[in-house]
Amino acid sequence: MSAQPRLTAMDLFCGAGGLSEGFRQAGYHVLVGNDVDAAAGATYRATHPEADFILGPIQEITVDRLMAAGGVTRGELDVLLGGPPCQAYSVYNHQRGLHDARAGLFREYLRIVDGLRPKWVVMENVTGITSIAGGAVVQSIKDELRGLGYAVDCRVLKAEEYGVPQERRRIVFIGNRLGAPIDFPTPTHGPAGGGLAPFTTIWDAIGDLAPLANGQKPGPQPYVDEARHWFRAYARDGASGLVGNHDAPRLSPVNEARMRHIPIGGSWRDIPFELLPDGMKRAKRSDHTKRYGRMRPDGLSCTVLTKCDVHWGAYIHPHQDRAISVREAARLQAFPDSFVFQGSRTEQYVQVGNAVPPLLGRRVAEVVAEGLACGQQGMAA
């Protein structure tokens, strides 16, 4: 009996490759990635050597080029992935929605869908689009894909329910042209006592990484603890044993002084008034709830953004007076340690913060694979 061919995928707006990595973990062969960010592209090339990375704006990428790079013909690709940026959907321009010329990146994604005719599409975005114009943007996305012949549905997924040690919400659209049912992954993790595996905590995720002083840049380092948790074993699988991207941004002396007053789970409210930034001296106690937050080792991380700045969120290490490193942010995003992020440290934080957590992507990939199998059976019948 011949082996089943590997499922194939292409990833538009791929960034450093979080969604690609999730699909690869689920057994897919990712053929092509595309992004306009050169630093993210360098990371993608280094971490996805089996894929052909195409650098450049999607407006300049032809369907023929994608098919040639991936070695596929029209209609042959199993899944087209993508996360078109949604900045075009202005809250001040509700009525125009996707008809606004600035929403062109999504239209470019549709152009590729129409040209490639993948069997399935998976598109993700920030949950903020659900509130624009009373949900009109979400409905427009569905209508546009249905107009191309795809049944489509969407759901807001919580990353922490799939083993990611972070509170993160993404809206995921899944569609197919095979008549196969559309399913979404069932949560695997939840609060203690709820019948699911317990949430992955911050310390489960980063507790085996070497301690750092503020501003310290030691280079790749060994682990300092055993892989006592499944997440650490997952993160360390395939890694060299020396951890890269793990150095501490240098914070100012005044920020060092502020951090010394903040206990685990504390925030700006614990900083003496005379040490507060001038703007925060006028703040209400109910404001800026995440600013200067120190992480709880037994809790979930707040959403990892493109800039882990202690002034804007809970990005202070649980036990050390410093901001979290790129590697710690990557762990909180469920990236394996085999991912070595390229570019400046600022660019590395951007790559991590923009990504889809690979574990979340993997769960989506698995339900799509089940749908592909169902669709193949349907066509065979």
TIDORO-254116 format. One record per residue (C-alpha): residue number from 1; residue in three letters; x, y negated, z negated. Coordinates in steps of 0.02 Angstrom, whole numbers, always signed. Each point is the difference from the previous one (the first is absolute). Layout:
  seq  type      c1      c2      c3
  NUM   ALA       X       Y       Z
...
This chain:
  seq  type      c1      c2      c3
    1   MET      +0      +0      +0
    2   SER     +73    -169     +49
    3   ALA     +21    -134    -132
    4   GLN    -124    -142      -4
    5   PRO     +70    -162     +74
    6   ARG     +37    -137    -127
    7   LEU    -126    -140     -10
    8   THR     +60    -164     +75
    9   ALA     -17    -180     -55
   10   MET     +57    -175     +47
   11   ASP      +7    -145    -123
   12   LEU     -32    -180     +51
   13   PHE     +44    -141    -122
   14   CYS    +101    +137     -85
   15   GLY    +113    -108    -109
   16   ALA    +126    +107     -93
   17   GLY    -109    +153     +31
   18   GLY    -105     +39    -154
   19   LEU    -148     +64    +100
   20   SER    +115     +93    +120
   21   GLU     +86     +82    -148
   22   GLY    -168     +57     -71
   23   PHE     -48     +79    +166
   24   ARG    +173     +80     +16
   25   GLN     -19     +76    -174
   26   ALA    -165     +74     +59
   27   GLY     +89     +86    +145
   28   TYR     -27    -122    +144
   29   HIS    +132     -44    +128
   30   VAL      +5    -190      +5
   31   LEU     +52     -42    +177
   32   VAL      +9    -190      +3
   33   GLY      -1    -148    -119
   34   ASN     -20    -182     +47
   35   ASP     +23    -159    -100
   36   VAL     +59    -178     +26
   37   ASP    +106      -3    -159
   38   ALA    +181     +41     +41
   39   ALA     +52     +41    -179
   40   ALA    -149    +117     -21
   41   GLY     +46     +75    +168
   42   ALA    +176     +37     -61
   43   THR     -74     +93    -149
   44   TYR    -122     +92    +112
   45   ARG    +138     +57    +118
   46   ALA    +106     +60    -146
   47   THR    -142     +95     -84
   48   HIS     -94     +64    +153
   49   PRO    +139     +59    +117
   50   GLU    -122    +115     +90
   51   ALA    -106    -149     +56
   52   ASP     +34    -130    +133
   53   PHE     -11    -172     -81
   54   ILE     -50    -143    +116
   55   LEU     +41    -173     -66
   56   GLY    -109    -143     +59
   57   PRO    -172     -81      -5
   58   ILE    -141    +117     +44
   59   GLN     -56    -122    +136
   60   GLU    +155     +52     +98
   61   ILE     -22    +188     -26
   62   THR     -84     +90    +144
   63   VAL     -95    +163     -14
   64   ASP    +114     +74    +133
   65   ARG    +152     -41    -107
   66   LEU     -76     +84    -152
   67   MET     -46    +155     +99
   68   ALA    +174     +10     +76
   69   ALA     +84     -23    -170
   70   GLY    -110    +133     -79
   71   GLY      -1    +120    +146
   72   VAL    -190      +9      +4
   73   THR    -135     -31    +129
   74   ARG    -164     -94     -21
   75   GLY    -115     +92    -118
   76   GLU    +135    +116     -66
   77   LEU     +53     -93    -159
   78   ASP     -82     +68    -157
   79   VAL      -1    -156    -111
   80   LEU     +36    -185     +26
   81   LEU     +43     -87    -163
   82   GLY      +1    -186     -31
   83   GLY     -27    -144    -120
   84   PRO     -26    -159    +102
   85   PRO     +34    -151    -113
   86   CYS    -162     -83     -52
   87   GLN     +60    -178     -30
   88   ALA    -103     -55    +149
   89   TYR    -162     +32     -95
   90   SER     -10    -172     -80
   91   VAL    -116     -22    -148
   92   TYR     -39    -172     +73
   93   ASN     -58     +74    +164
   94   HIS    -124    +134     -47
   95   GLN    -114     -11    +150
   96   ARG    +129     +30    +133
   97   GLY     +75    +157     -79
   98   LEU     +88    +110    +127
   99   HIS     -51    -117    +141
  100   ASP    +127    -126     -65
  101   ALA    +149      -5    +117
  102   ARG    +114     +22    -151
  103   ALA     -67    +176     -24
  104   GLY     +97     +51    +154
  105   LEU    +108    +127     -89
  106   PHE    -150    +109     -32
  107   ARG     -51     -20    +182
  108   GLU    +174     +57     +49
  109   TYR     -26    +154    -108
  110   LEU    -164     +32     +92
  111   ARG     +90     -19    +166
  112   ILE    +121    +137     -50
  113   VAL    -142    +111     -61
  114   ASP     -90     -22    +165
  115   GLY    +156     +38    +101
  116   LEU     +67    +146    -101
  117   ARG    -169     +80     -41
  118   PRO     +65     +87    -157
  119   LYS    -110    +134     -72
  120   TRP      -4     -87    -169
  121   VAL     +35    -176     -63
  122   VAL     +50     -50    -176
  123   MET      +5    -184     -41
  124   GLU     +33     -78    -170
  125   ASN     -13    -176     -68
  126   VAL     -19    -104    -156
  127   THR    -166     +12     -90
  128   GLY     -26    -187     +16
  129   ILE     -74     +23    +172
  130   THR    -153     +82     -80
  131   SER     -54    -166     -76
  132   ILE     +21    -111    +153
  133   ALA    -166     -57     +72
  134   GLY     -96    +128    -101
  135   GLY     +90    +147     +77
  136   ALA     -13     -61    +180
  137   VAL    +184     +33     +36
  138   VAL     -12    +181     -57
  139   GLN    -157     +24    +104
  140   SER     +85     -80    +151
  141   ILE    +148    +120     -15
  142   LYS    -120    +148      -1
  143   ASP     -99     -69    +146
  144   GLU    +155     -30    +105
  145   LEU     +65    +177     -28
  146   ARG    -171     +75     +32
  147   GLY      -5     -97    +162
  148   LEU    +155     +97     +53
  149   GLY     -86    +165     -36
  150   TYR     +58     +34    -178
  151   ALA    -108     +51    -146
  152   VAL     +73     -97    -146
  153   ASP     -23     -25    -186
  154   CYS     +98     -90    -135
  155   ARG     +28      +8    -186
  156   VAL     +99     -93    -131
  157   LEU    +129    +120     -72
  158   LYS     +87     -20    -168
  159   ALA    +182     +51     +13
  160   GLU     +12     +52    -183
  161   GLU    -131    +134     +31
  162   TYR    +125     +90    +112
  163   GLY    +151      +3    -115
  164   VAL     +69    -174     +37
  165   PRO     +55     -86    -163
  166   GLN     -81    -165     +48
  167   GLU    -169     -84      +8
  168   ARG     -18     -32    +185
  169   ARG    -153     -11    +112
  170   ARG      -3     +18    +189
  171   ILE    -144     +15    +120
  172   VAL     +27    +145    +119
  173   PHE     -94     +23    +165
  174   ILE      -2    +176     +73
  175   GLY     -75     +41    +169
  176   ASN      +1    +132    +136
  177   ARG     -68     +31    +174
  178   LEU     -19    +188     -23
  179   GLY    -167      +4     -91
  180   ALA     +89     +65    -155
  181   PRO     -61     -47    -174
  182   ILE     +90    -144     -85
  183   ASP     +56     +33    -177
  184   PHE    +104     -95    -126
  185   PRO    +120     +75    -127
  186   THR     -71     +56    -166
  187   PRO     +87     -76    -151
  188   THR    +130    +112     -80
  189   HIS     +48    -109    -149
  190   GLY    -100     -92    -132
  191   PRO     -14     -47    -184
  192   ALA     +46    +132    -129
  193   GLY    -141    +120     -36
  194   GLY     -89     -31    +164
  195   GLY     +39    +168     +78
  196   LEU    +132     -67    +119
  197   ALA    +189      -9     -14
  198   PRO     +48    -149    -110
  199   PHE     +50    -163     +81
  200   THR    +186     -16     +37
  201   THR     +67    -129    -121
  202   ILE    +135    -130     +28
  203   TRP    +123     +98    -108
  204   ASP     -42    +162     +89
  205   ALA     +55     -91    +157
  206   ILE    +154     -99     -51
  207   GLY     +62     +74    -165
  208   ASP    +142     +97     +81
  209   LEU     +80    -154     +81
  210   ALA    +156     -76     -75
  211   PRO     -18    -151    -116
  212   LEU     +54    -169     +69
  213   ALA     +43    -169     -71
  214   ASN     -73    -157     +74
  215   GLY     +91     -33    +165
  216   GLN     +99    +163      -4
  217   LYS     +47     +76    +169
  218   PRO     +85    +167     -36
  219   GLY     -30     +84    +168
  220   PRO     -70    +176     +20
  221   GLN     -14     +89    -167
  222   PRO     -42    +174     -65
  223   TYR    -162     +41     -89
  224   VAL      +2     -17    -190
  225   ASP    -135    +127     -42
  226   GLU     -68    +164     +63
  227   ALA    -145      +7    +122
  228   ARG    -119     +36    -144
  229   HIS    -154     -55     +95
  230   TRP     -66     +59    +168
  231   PHE     +12    -177     +68
  232   ARG    +187     -11     -35
  233   ALA     +27    +167     +85
  234   TYR    -100     -65    +149
  235   ALA    +100    -162      +6
  236   ARG    +167     +90     -13
  237   ASP     -37    +133    +130
  238   GLY    +122     -16    +144
  239   ALA     +96    -142     -83
  240   SER    +189      -2     -16
  241   GLY      +4      -5    -190
  242   LEU     +61    -180      +0
  243   VAL    -136    -132      -6
  244   GLY     +15    -150    +114
  245   ASN     -95    -166      +5
  246   HIS     +11      -3    -190
  247   ASP     +70    -166     -58
  248   ALA     -75    -140    -101
  249   PRO     -40    -172     +69
  250   ARG     +89    -136     -98
  251   LEU    -127    -100     -98
  252   SER     +41    -171     -73
  253   PRO     +55     -21    -182
  254   VAL    -168     -78     -43
  255   ASN     -91    +152     +71
  256   GLU    +114    +114    -101
  257   ALA     -48     -99    -155
  258   ARG    -185     +15     +43
  259   MET      +9    +188     +26
  260   ARG     +75     +29    -171
  261   HIS    -163     -57     -79
  262   ILE    -113    +113    +104
  263   PRO     -44    +171     -76
  264   ILE     -57    +152     +97
  265   GLY    -168     -43     +76
  266   GLY     +26    -184     -40
  267   SER      +0    -149    +118
  268   TRP     +28    -187     +10
  269   ARG    -109     -23    -154
  270   ASP    +143     +72    -105
  271   ILE    +125    -130     +59
  272   PRO     +26    -146    -121
  273   PHE     -85    -156     +65
  274   GLU    +162     -97     +18
  275   LEU     +71    +135    +116
  276   LEU    -150      +7    +116
  277   PRO     +17     -71    +176
  278   ASP     -75    -175      +4
  279   GLY    -147     +54    +107
  280   MET     -46    +140    -120
  281   LYS      +0    -114    -151
  282   ARG    -165     -67     +65
  283   ALA     -72    +173     +35
  284   LYS    -149     +72     -90
  285   ARG     +30    +158     -99
  286   SER    -116     +91    +122
  287   ASP    +105     -49    +150
  288   HIS    +145     +89     +85
  289   THR     -33    +165     -85
  290   LYS    +143     +91     +90
  291   ARG    +133    -136      -7
  292   TYR    +157     +48     -92
  293   GLY     -76    +169     -37
  294   ARG    +105    +139     -73
  295   MET     -52    +170     +63
  296   ARG     -74    +133    -112
  297   PRO    +100    +159     +26
  298   ASP    -154    +107     -33
  299   GLY    -111    -101    +118
  300   LEU     -21     -34    +185
  301   SER     +94    -136     +91
  302   CYS     -92    -151     +64
  303   THR      -4     -13    +190
  304   VAL    +177      -8     +70
  305   LEU     +10    -157    +107
  306   THR    +131     -57    +125
  307   LYS     +87    -101    -134
  308   CYS     +19     +79    -172
  309   ASP     +22    -170     -82
  310   VAL     -26      +1    -190
  311   HIS     -78    -173     +15
  312   TRP    -145     +72    +100
  313   GLY     -33    +173     -68
  314   ALA     +37    +142    -121
  315   TYR    +169     +43     +72
  316   ILE    +108      -1    -157
  317   HIS     +77    +170     -39
  318   PRO     -83     +86    -150
  319   HIS    +161     +10    -103
  320   GLN    +129    -113     +84
  321   ASP      -2    -190     +16
  322   ARG      +1      -7    +189
  323   ALA    -111     +12    +153
  324   ILE     -27    +170     +78
  325   SER    +119     +52    +138
  326   VAL     -46     +39    +180
  327   ARG     +18    +185     -41
  328   GLU    -117     -13    -149
  329   ALA    -127     -93    +108
  330   ALA     +20    +136    +131
  331   ARG     -29    +136    -130
  332   LEU    -159     -91     -54
  333   GLN     -51      +4    +184
  334   ALA     +38    +189      +3
  335   PHE    +145     -12    +123
  336   PRO    +125    +143     -11
  337   ASP    +177     -47     -51
  338   SER     +59     +60    +171
  339   PHE     -69    -165     +66
  340   VAL    +144    -123      -1
  341   PHE     -70    -172     +38
  342   GLN     +99    -110    +119
  343   GLY     +23    -189     +10
  344   SER     +17    -129    -137
  345   ARG     -75     +35    -171
  346   THR    -140    -124     +40
  347   GLU     -38     +96    +161
  348   GLN      +4    +164     -95
  349   TYR    -130     -59    -125
  350   VAL    -109     -57    +146
  351   GLN     +14    +171     +82
  352   VAL     -49     +88    -161
  353   GLY    -144    -116     -41
  354   ASN     -75      +6    +175
  355   ALA      -1    +189      +8
  356   VAL    -135    +129     -19
  357   PRO     +53    +116    -143
  358   PRO     +56    +161     +86
  359   LEU     -97    +110    -122
  360   LEU    -160     -91     +46
  361   GLY     +44     +17    +184
  362   ARG     +32    +185     -24
  363   ARG    -173     +31     -73
  364   VAL     -80     -92    +146
  365   ALA    +108    +100    +122
  366   GLU     -58    +163     -77
  367   VAL    -186     -36     +21
  368   VAL     +31     -58    +179
  369   ALA     +93    +163     +35
  370   GLU    -153     +94     -63
  371   GLY    -108    -104    +116
  372   LEU    +116     +34    +146
  373   ALA     -12    +187     -33
  374   CYS    -189     -16      -6
  375   GLY      -2     -98    +163
  376   GLN    +110    +128     +87
  377   GLN    -116    +139     -55
  378   GLY    -148     -99     +63
  379   MET     +80     -25    +171
  380   ALA     +47    +184      +7
  381   ALA    -179     +49     -36
